């Protein structure tokens, strides 16, 4: 049986060439930031950090999630141009 880390690694889509696509590059950067914050929070909890520190880390994680979601929404919405009659 595979552990959850191995399963998550294998489930990721193939890497695309992000050097030519700045939107995809920024989205991946924000996604990695969000994942890094979550991983740091989980490790801190496992190491027995104080509740105060965990709450602060959780706040930075949720901020990273918000930034990621806002960016994805902003860059994936179709552009609606006013109709000119």
N, CA and C atoms as an extended XYZ file, in Angstrom:
255
Properties=species:S:1:pos:R:3:atomname:S:1:resname:S:1:resid:I:1 pbc="F F F"
N         0.846       -1.186        0.000 N   UNK     1
C         0.000        0.000        0.000 CA  UNK     1
C         0.888        1.245        0.000 C   UNK     1
N         0.520        2.225       -0.809 N   UNK     2
C         1.279        3.456       -0.899 CA  UNK     2
C         0.878        4.411        0.214 C   UNK     2
N         1.832        5.189        0.678 N   UNK     3
C         1.471        6.207        1.661 CA  UNK     3
C         0.868        7.410        0.949 C   UNK     3
N         0.266        8.309        1.696 N   UNK     4
C        -0.440        9.441        1.099 CA  UNK     4
C         0.491       10.380        0.348 C   UNK     4
N         1.731       10.503        0.782 N   UNK     5
C         2.678       11.371        0.089 CA  UNK     5
C         2.993       10.819       -1.288 C   UNK     5
N         3.219        9.529       -1.388 N   UNK     6
C         3.520        8.919       -2.675 CA  UNK     6
C         2.324        9.025       -3.608 C   UNK     6
N         1.126        8.834       -3.070 N   UNK     7
C        -0.065        8.924       -3.899 CA  UNK     7
C        -0.249       10.340       -4.422 C   UNK     7
N        -0.035       11.329       -3.583 N   UNK     8
C        -0.209       12.717       -4.006 CA  UNK     8
C         0.822       13.085       -5.066 C   UNK     8
N         2.041       12.592       -4.920 N   UNK     9
C         3.082       12.890       -5.893 CA  UNK     9
C         2.746       12.289       -7.245 C   UNK     9
N         2.242       11.061       -7.241 N   UNK    10
C         1.915       10.390       -8.493 CA  UNK    10
C         0.672       10.961       -9.152 C   UNK    10
N        -0.176       11.622       -8.401 N   UNK    11
C        -1.438       12.125       -8.935 CA  UNK    11
C        -1.294       13.475       -9.631 C   UNK    11
N        -0.135       14.097       -9.563 N   UNK    12
C         0.026       15.422      -10.145 CA  UNK    12
C         0.105       15.338      -11.659 C   UNK    12
N        -0.466       16.338      -12.352 N   UNK    13
C        -0.404       16.343      -13.811 CA  UNK    13
C         1.021       16.579      -14.289 C   UNK    13
N         1.301       16.216      -15.530 N   UNK    14
C         2.653       16.449      -16.041 CA  UNK    14
C         3.000       17.926      -16.022 C   UNK    14
N         4.264       18.216      -15.815 N   UNK    15
C         4.734       19.596      -15.753 CA  UNK    15
C         4.668       20.216      -17.144 C   UNK    15
N         4.185       21.450      -17.199 N   UNK    16
C         4.131       22.161      -18.466 CA  UNK    16
C         5.252       23.170      -18.529 C   UNK    16
N         5.525       23.669      -19.697 N   UNK    17
C         6.559       24.679      -19.867 CA  UNK    17
C         5.998       26.017      -19.413 C   UNK    17
N         6.296       26.393      -18.179 N   UNK    18
C         5.726       27.613      -17.608 CA  UNK    18
C         6.529       28.853      -17.953 C   UNK    18
N         7.685       28.679      -18.589 N   UNK    19
C         8.479       29.853      -18.913 CA  UNK    19
C         7.805       30.693      -19.981 C   UNK    19
N         6.967       30.070      -20.812 N   UNK    20
C         6.292       30.823      -21.860 CA  UNK    20
C         4.900       31.261      -21.434 C   UNK    20
N         4.420       30.779      -20.308 N   UNK    21
C         3.088       31.117      -19.844 CA  UNK    21
C         3.172       31.737      -18.451 C   UNK    21
N         3.239       33.068      -18.377 N   UNK    22
C         3.399       33.709      -17.069 CA  UNK    22
C         2.229       33.459      -16.126 C   UNK    22
N         1.032       33.278      -16.657 N   UNK    23
C        -0.127       33.009      -15.789 CA  UNK    23
C         0.028       31.649      -15.127 C   UNK    23
N         0.393       30.634      -15.904 N   UNK    24
C         0.586       29.292      -15.335 CA  UNK    24
C         1.750       29.291      -14.348 C   UNK    24
N         2.790       30.040      -14.656 N   UNK    25
C         3.944       30.123      -13.765 CA  UNK    25
C         3.549       30.735      -12.420 C   UNK    25
N         2.822       31.826      -12.460 N   UNK    26
C         2.389       32.486      -11.222 CA  UNK    26
C         1.412       31.606      -10.446 C   UNK    26
N         0.525       30.938      -11.151 N   UNK    27
C        -0.433       30.057      -10.479 CA  UNK    27
C         0.301       28.922       -9.769 C   UNK    27
N         1.298       28.341      -10.429 N   UNK    28
C         2.065       27.260       -9.810 CA  UNK    28
C         2.859       27.778       -8.607 C   UNK    28
N         3.399       28.994       -8.714 N   UNK    29
C         4.134       29.588       -7.593 CA  UNK    29
C         3.225       29.755       -6.378 C   UNK    29
N         2.026       30.274       -6.623 N   UNK    30
C         1.073       30.465       -5.526 CA  UNK    30
C         0.616       29.121       -4.956 C   UNK    30
N         0.468       28.132       -5.818 N   UNK    31
C         0.078       26.797       -5.354 CA  UNK    31
C         1.173       26.188       -4.472 C   UNK    31
N         2.430       26.317       -4.900 N   UNK    32
C         3.538       25.811       -4.082 CA  UNK    32
C         3.612       26.535       -2.742 C   UNK    32
N         3.384       27.837       -2.753 N   UNK    33
C         3.411       28.618       -1.508 CA  UNK    33
C         2.336       28.116       -0.547 C   UNK    33
N         1.151       27.886       -1.084 N   UNK    34
C         0.049       27.383       -0.278 CA  UNK    34
C         0.398       25.998        0.301 C   UNK    34
N         0.942       25.118       -0.529 N   UNK    35
C         1.320       23.778       -0.072 CA  UNK    35
C         2.433       23.842        0.974 C   UNK    35
N         3.404       24.726        0.767 N   UNK    36
C         4.494       24.876        1.732 CA  UNK    36
C         3.974       25.336        3.092 C   UNK    36
N         3.030       26.275        3.072 N   UNK    37
C         2.455       26.763        4.340 CA  UNK    37
C         1.724       25.631        5.065 C   UNK    37
N         0.993       24.811        4.317 N   UNK    38
C         0.262       23.696        4.925 CA  UNK    38
C         1.238       22.680        5.520 C   UNK    38
N         2.276       22.357        4.774 N   UNK    39
C         3.266       21.387        5.231 CA  UNK    39
C         3.957       21.883        6.495 C   UNK    39
N         4.311       23.163        6.520 N   UNK    40
C         4.969       23.736        7.709 CA  UNK    40
C         4.036       23.693        8.921 C   UNK    40
N         2.759       23.966        8.693 N   UNK    41
C         1.779       23.920        9.781 CA  UNK    41
C         1.643       22.502       10.325 C   UNK    41
N         1.559       21.529        9.436 N   UNK    42
C         1.428       20.140        9.874 CA  UNK    42
C         2.655       19.692       10.671 C   UNK    42
N         3.829       20.054       10.198 N   UNK    43
C         5.047       19.684       10.922 CA  UNK    43
C         5.121       20.369       12.287 C   UNK    43
N         4.738       21.624       12.341 N   UNK    44
C         4.755       22.349       13.613 CA  UNK    44
C         3.798       21.705       14.615 C   UNK    44
N         2.656       21.274       14.133 N   UNK    45
C         1.679       20.621       15.015 CA  UNK    45
C         2.247       19.303       15.530 C   UNK    45
N         2.885       18.549       14.645 N   UNK    46
C         3.477       17.265       15.045 CA  UNK    46
C         4.607       17.461       16.048 C   UNK    46
N         5.295       18.579       15.966 N   UNK    47
C         6.412       18.853       16.879 CA  UNK    47
C         5.965       19.488       18.185 C   UNK    47
N         4.663       19.719       18.313 N   UNK    48
C         4.138       20.224       19.575 CA  UNK    48
C         4.276       21.715       19.783 C   UNK    48
N         4.267       22.485       18.713 N   UNK    49
C         4.330       23.938       18.858 CA  UNK    49
C         3.109       24.443       19.639 C   UNK    49
N         3.262       25.609       20.219 N   UNK    50
C         2.177       26.176       21.024 CA  UNK    50
C         0.978       26.528       20.133 C   UNK    50
N        -0.177       26.596       20.745 N   UNK    51
C        -1.402       26.932       20.031 CA  UNK    51
C        -1.296       28.314       19.387 C   UNK    51
N        -0.671       29.221       20.071 N   UNK    52
C        -0.501       30.586       19.536 CA  UNK    52
C         0.280       30.581       18.213 C   UNK    52
N         1.361       29.813       18.176 N   UNK    53
C         2.157       29.715       16.948 CA  UNK    53
C         1.357       29.011       15.855 C   UNK    53
N         0.664       27.932       16.210 N   UNK    54
C        -0.137       27.200       15.225 CA  UNK    54
C        -1.237       28.086       14.639 C   UNK    54
N        -1.848       28.893       15.463 N   UNK    55
C        -2.891       29.795       14.967 CA  UNK    55
C        -2.317       30.820       13.998 C   UNK    55
N        -1.145       31.332       14.310 N   UNK    56
C        -0.489       32.290       13.412 CA  UNK    56
C        -0.126       31.616       12.089 C   UNK    56
N         0.381       30.405       12.164 N   UNK    57
C         0.735       29.664       10.953 CA  UNK    57
C        -0.507       29.333       10.131 C   UNK    57
N        -1.596       29.009       10.815 N   UNK    58
C        -2.845       28.723       10.106 CA  UNK    58
C        -3.341       29.979        9.388 C   UNK    58
N        -3.195       31.124       10.021 N   UNK    59
C        -3.607       32.385        9.391 CA  UNK    59
C        -2.796       32.648        8.119 C   UNK    59
N        -1.490       32.374        8.156 N   UNK    60
C        -0.682       32.571        6.949 CA  UNK    60
C        -1.043       31.562        5.879 C   UNK    60
N        -1.409       30.344        6.289 N   UNK    61
C        -1.858       29.337        5.328 CA  UNK    61
C        -3.157       29.778        4.649 C   UNK    61
N        -4.133       30.233        5.441 N   UNK    62
C        -5.410       30.644        4.839 CA  UNK    62
C        -5.228       31.868        3.949 C   UNK    62
N        -4.301       32.740        4.293 N   UNK    63
C        -4.006       33.883        3.427 CA  UNK    63
C        -3.439       33.397        2.085 C   UNK    63
N        -2.560       32.405        2.124 N   UNK    64
C        -1.997       31.847        0.892 CA  UNK    64
C        -3.091       31.190        0.049 C   UNK    64
N        -4.023       30.510        0.706 N   UNK    65
C        -5.146       29.891       -0.019 CA  UNK    65
C        -5.989       30.974       -0.683 C   UNK    65
N        -6.302       32.026        0.063 N   UNK    66
C        -7.099       33.125       -0.492 CA  UNK    66
C        -6.421       33.751       -1.705 C   UNK    66
N        -5.108       33.985       -1.602 N   UNK    67
C        -4.383       34.576       -2.726 CA  UNK    67
C        -4.417       33.663       -3.946 C   UNK    67
N        -4.258       32.363       -3.727 N   UNK    68
C        -4.301       31.401       -4.822 CA  UNK    68
C        -5.680       31.396       -5.485 C   UNK    68
N        -6.727       31.312       -4.679 N   UNK    69
C        -8.093       31.269       -5.210 CA  UNK    69
C        -8.422       32.550       -5.969 C   UNK    69
N        -8.064       33.697       -5.404 N   UNK    70
C        -8.341       34.969       -6.090 CA  UNK    70
C        -7.608       35.043       -7.424 C   UNK    70
N        -6.359       34.589       -7.454 N   UNK    71
C        -5.598       34.629       -8.702 CA  UNK    71
C        -6.220       33.712       -9.757 C   UNK    71
N        -6.588       32.505       -9.349 N   UNK    72
C        -7.203       31.569      -10.298 CA  UNK    72
C        -8.513       32.133      -10.824 C   UNK    72
N        -9.318       32.691       -9.954 N   UNK    73
C       -10.590       33.285      -10.405 CA  UNK    73
C       -10.346       34.457      -11.354 C   UNK    73
N        -9.389       35.292      -11.001 N   UNK    74
C        -9.117       36.478      -11.810 CA  UNK    74
C        -8.586       36.109      -13.195 C   UNK    74
N        -7.772       35.078      -13.283 N   UNK    75
C        -7.147       34.729      -14.556 CA  UNK    75
C        -7.955       33.737      -15.374 C   UNK    75
N        -8.966       33.116      -14.795 N   UNK    76
C        -9.723       32.119      -15.552 CA  UNK    76
C       -11.091       32.613      -15.992 C   UNK    76
N       -11.513       33.760      -15.520 N   UNK    77
C       -12.818       34.280      -15.913 CA  UNK    77
C       -12.755       34.807      -17.332 C   UNK    77
N       -13.791       34.494      -18.134 N   UNK    78
C       -13.802       35.030      -19.496 CA  UNK    78
C       -13.935       36.545      -19.467 C   UNK    78
N       -13.321       37.171      -20.406 N   UNK    79
C       -13.388       38.618      -20.505 CA  UNK    79
C       -14.656       39.014      -21.250 C   UNK    79
N       -15.453       39.852      -20.624 N   UNK    80
C       -16.694       40.318      -21.243 CA  UNK    80
C       -16.489       41.748      -21.705 C   UNK    80
N       -16.530       41.937      -22.996 N   UNK    81
C       -16.379       43.258      -23.563 CA  UNK    81
C       -17.747       43.859      -23.793 C   UNK    81
N       -17.903       45.134      -23.539 N   UNK    82
C       -19.198       45.746      -23.804 CA  UNK    82
C       -19.526       45.698      -25.299 C   UNK    82
N       -20.773       45.427      -25.588 N   UNK    83
C       -21.149       45.377      -26.999 CA  UNK    83
C       -21.285       46.807      -27.541 C   UNK    83
N       -20.793       46.974      -28.707 N   UNK    84
C       -20.852       48.289      -29.355 CA  UNK    84
C       -21.887       48.207      -30.451 C   UNK    84
N       -22.902       49.049      -30.372 N   UNK    85
C       -23.977       48.997      -31.363 CA  UNK    85
C       -23.786       50.024      -32.436 C   UNK    85
